[in-house]
């Protein structure tokens, strides 16, 4: 199996780091000027960086942060090579005596995505490398140590000056890194804050302890304890990075929340945001959540399409029903009604011509037949008007409602706004809502006054019929209002019935675009 180049590099770094760690431990322990605690802490720090880098690389092989963490461990060990007695190794090690500062600065600013994102971060890290290593070379040139093979000056003051400048540079770098971290934490999202919090906390407390210990001076009794606190915190820093590695997963709830954002950018933001440190489990969870969302979107689209088809089908049924009503009304008016009128006329003509010669019983029978036919014509005319009044087709909704109000044996207060001619299905639906409400009020409300309001508001036609009767109307209690509700909903509108002791209000809202 061919290994990824970064995996090969990590393998080499771990091997080199282990060898350097053993060497640094041997040199520092043999040098004799460092306490056992100091030696143990520095060695443990280096190995913990190596361990954290290895774990980070295993968890996310494609992310270079694991390599940077391991490099920080190697840099810690390189600093301890200055305790060697070999002139050659010492000469090589002196420029690296603060190697961990720029590497850790690079690591912190690149954490957790493994790269520097802004120009200021790149300038800060580049400056840190140049300043630290340049000052290291300067210290090598002015060193008075006999192991230094490249010393060109043995002035102790120059060496002290170089060390002091190096300390100031390291402090400035640390301060810049902490400022960038705080800014990133304050402006970051919750997943990013969770990752950065341990790193920032240890960095702040460590900086405070180190700064306070250095400021107090070597002779102060609290100086050494504060520096020991700094060393302990520095030893814990690799664990903070390791904690970030282990916690750097986005929960399913957070992913679903991002996926379901209204602007639709949640998924893209999640995929592009390196702060989440997407590992295999995060990717699997993301795929599952994305699959659910996509399935939900597909099902929603299919449901909306089916709903639109149902609405269109209901609208076609309403239109077909209205067309059938018009045909039936025309057939009744032009067919059966005209024939009955013709029969009445013929019977009247027969009565006038042959009536005097007919027996009284026959004349009475003939007159009764004419009256019954006239009643049938009246009922048939009313039936045809109830199916779909001709005035609705010819003159529109307002004229048809006025005609209906004139025929109702009760007082109808009609309020009409500016209502132009509308779609035939809209006009027919509004008319039948008004007709049914008036009929119900006449039959059941026990009142002699009804208010009817018809108006066009925006893109909707609003119809309201109210009375102050006994109430008791129920949209579910009969087929009339329930059928009208279905008819109104078929056009995309709503029918509401509110009925109580104070009366009944029937209101309909019908879109004009139906």
Residue pairs with C-beta under 8 A, 6 or more apart in sequence:
3 11
4 61
4 62
6 57
6 61
6 62
6 64
6 67
7 57
7 61
9 67
10 53
10 54
10 57
10 66
10 67
10 70
13 50
13 53
13 67
13 70
13 71
13 74
14 50
14 53
14 54
14 70
16 74
17 46
17 47
17 50
17 70
17 73
17 74
17 77
18 50
20 46
20 74
20 77
20 78
20 81
21 43
21 46
21 47
21 50
21 73
21 77
23 77
23 81
24 42
24 43
24 46
24 76
24 77
24 78
24 79
24 80
24 81
25 39
25 43
25 80
27 80
27 81
27 83
27 84
28 34
28 39
28 42
28 43
28 80
28 83
29 39
30 83
31 83
37 228
37 231
38 231
41 231
41 232
41 234
41 235
42 76
42 80
42 231
42 235
44 235
45 73
45 76
45 234
45 235
45 237
45 238
46 73
46 74
46 76
46 77
47 73
48 73
48 235
48 238
48 239
48 242
49 69
49 70
49 72
49 73
49 74
49 76
49 238
49 241
50 70
50 73
50 74
51 238
51 242
52 69
52 73
52 238
52 239
52 241
52 242
52 245
53 66
53 67
53 68
53 69
53 70
53 71
53 72
53 73
54 66
54 70
55 66
55 242
55 245
55 246
56 63
56 65
56 66
56 69
56 241
56 242
56 245
57 63
57 66
57 67
57 70
58 66
59 66
59 245
59 246
59 279
60 66
60 245
60 277
60 278
60 279
63 112
63 113
63 114
63 277
64 110
64 114
64 115
65 107
65 110
65 111
65 112
65 113
65 114
65 245
67 114
68 103
68 106
68 107
68 110
68 111
68 114
69 107
69 238
69 241
71 103
71 107
72 100
72 103
72 104
72 107
72 238
73 238
75 96
75 99
75 100
75 103
75 104
76 100
78 93
78 96
78 99
78 100
79 93
79 96
79 97
79 98
79 99
79 100
81 89
81 90
81 92
81 93
81 96
82 90
82 93
82 94
82 96
82 97
84 90
84 93
84 147
85 147
86 147
87 146
87 147
87 148
87 149
88 149
90 145
90 147
90 148
90 149
91 140
91 147
91 148
91 149
91 150
94 136
94 139
94 140
94 143
94 148
95 133
95 136
95 137
95 139
95 140
96 133
96 136
97 136
97 139
98 132
98 135
98 136
98 166
98 170
99 132
99 133
101 128
101 132
101 170
101 173
101 174
102 125
102 128
102 129
102 131
102 132
102 133
102 173
104 237
105 124
105 125
105 128
105 173
105 174
105 176
105 177
106 116
106 125
106 128
106 129
107 241
108 177
108 181
108 199
108 203
109 116
109 121
109 124
109 125
109 177
109 180
109 181
110 116
111 195
111 196
111 199
111 241
111 244
112 195
112 244
112 245
112 248
112 274
112 275
112 277
113 274
113 275
113 277
114 274
116 122
116 125
120 180
121 180
124 173
124 176
124 177
124 180
127 173
128 169
128 173
131 169
131 173
132 166
132 169
132 170
132 173
135 162
135 165
135 166
135 169
136 166
138 162
139 159
139 162
139 163
139 166
140 148
140 150
140 151
141 150
141 151
141 152
141 153
142 151
142 152
142 153
142 154
142 155
142 158
142 159
142 162
143 151
143 154
143 159
144 151
144 154
144 155
144 156
144 159
145 151
167 214
171 211
174 203
174 207
175 207
177 203
178 200
178 203
178 204
178 207
181 196
181 199
181 200
181 203
182 200
184 192
184 196
185 192
185 193
185 196
185 197
185 200
188 196
188 275
189 273
189 275
190 254
191 248
191 250
191 254
191 273
191 275
191 276
192 275
194 247
195 244
195 247
195 248
195 275
195 277
196 244
198 239
198 240
198 243
198 244
199 237
199 240
199 241
199 244
201 240
202 233
202 234
202 236
202 237
202 240
203 237
205 229
205 233
206 229
206 230
206 233
206 234
206 237
209 226
209 227
209 229
209 230
209 233
210 226
210 227
210 230
212 222
212 226
213 222
213 223
213 224
213 225
213 226
213 227
213 229
213 230
214 223
214 227
216 222
216 223
216 226
217 223
244 277
245 277
248 276
248 277
248 279
249 276
249 277
249 279
249 281
249 282
249 285
250 270
250 276
250 278
250 282
250 285
250 286
252 285
252 288
252 289
255 270
255 285
255 286
255 289
256 289
256 292
256 293
257 266
258 266
258 267
258 269
258 270
259 266
259 267
259 270
259 289
259 290
259 293
260 266
260 293
267 290
267 293
270 276
270 286
271 286
276 282
278 286
311 490
311 492
314 486
314 489
314 490
315 425
315 490
315 491
315 492
315 514
317 490
318 425
318 429
318 487
318 490
318 491
319 424
319 425
322 388
322 424
322 425
322 428
325 387
325 388
325 428
326 388
326 393
328 384
328 387
328 388
329 384
329 385
329 387
329 388
329 389
329 390
332 380
332 383
332 384
332 387
333 381
333 384
333 390
336 380
337 377
337 380
337 381
337 384
340 373
340 376
340 377
340 380
341 377
343 373
344 370
344 373
344 374
344 377
347 366
347 369
347 370
347 373
348 370
350 366
351 363
351 366
351 367
351 370
355 363
355 366
358 366
384 390
386 435
388 428
389 400
389 403
389 404
389 431
391 399
391 400
391 403
392 399
392 400
392 427
392 428
392 431
393 424
396 419
396 421
396 422
396 427
397 419
397 422
397 427
397 430
397 431
397 454
398 416
398 419
398 454
400 427
400 431
401 414
401 416
401 431
401 434
401 452
401 454
402 414
404 431
404 434
404 435
404 438
405 412
405 414
405 438
405 452
408 438
408 442
408 450
409 442
410 441
410 442
410 447
410 448
410 449
410 450
411 448
411 449
411 450
412 438
412 450
412 451
412 452
413 449
413 450
413 451
413 452
414 452
414 454
415 451
415 452
415 453
415 454
415 455
416 453
416 454
416 455
417 454
417 455
417 456
418 455
418 456
419 454
419 455
419 456
419 461
420 456
421 427
422 430
422 461
422 512
423 512
423 514
425 491
425 514
426 461
426 491
426 510
426 512
426 514
429 484
429 487
429 488
429 491
429 493
429 508
429 510
430 454
430 461
430 463
430 508
430 510
432 484
432 487
433 463
433 465
433 484
433 488
433 495
433 506
433 508
434 452
434 454
434 463
434 465
436 480
436 481
436 484
436 506
437 450
437 465
437 504
437 506
438 450
438 452
438 465
439 480
440 473
440 480
440 481
440 504
440 506
441 447
441 450
441 465
441 467
441 469
441 504
444 469
444 470
444 472
444 473
445 467
445 469
445 470
445 471
445 503
445 504
446 469
446 470
447 467
447 468
447 469
447 470
447 503
449 467
449 468
450 465
450 466
450 467
451 464
451 465
451 466
451 467
452 463
452 464
452 465
453 462
453 463
453 464
453 465
454 461
454 462
454 463
454 464
455 461
455 462
456 462
456 512
459 511
459 512
459 513
460 493
460 509
460 510
460 511
460 512
461 509
461 510
461 511
461 512
462 507
462 508
462 509
462 510
463 507
463 508
463 510
464 505
464 506
464 507
464 508
465 505
465 506
465 507
466 503
466 504
466 505
466 506
467 503
467 504
468 502
468 503
469 503
469 504
470 501
470 503
471 499
471 500
471 501
471 502
471 503
471 504
472 499
472 504
473 481
473 497
473 499
473 504
473 506
474 481
474 497
474 499
475 481
475 482
475 485
475 495
475 497
476 482
481 495
481 497
481 506
484 495
484 508
485 495
488 494
488 495
488 508
488 510
489 495
491 510
491 511
491 514
492 510
492 511
492 513
492 514
493 508
493 509
493 510
493 511
493 514
494 508
494 509
495 506
495 507
495 508
496 505
496 506
496 507
496 508
497 504
497 505
497 506
498 504
498 505
498 507
499 505
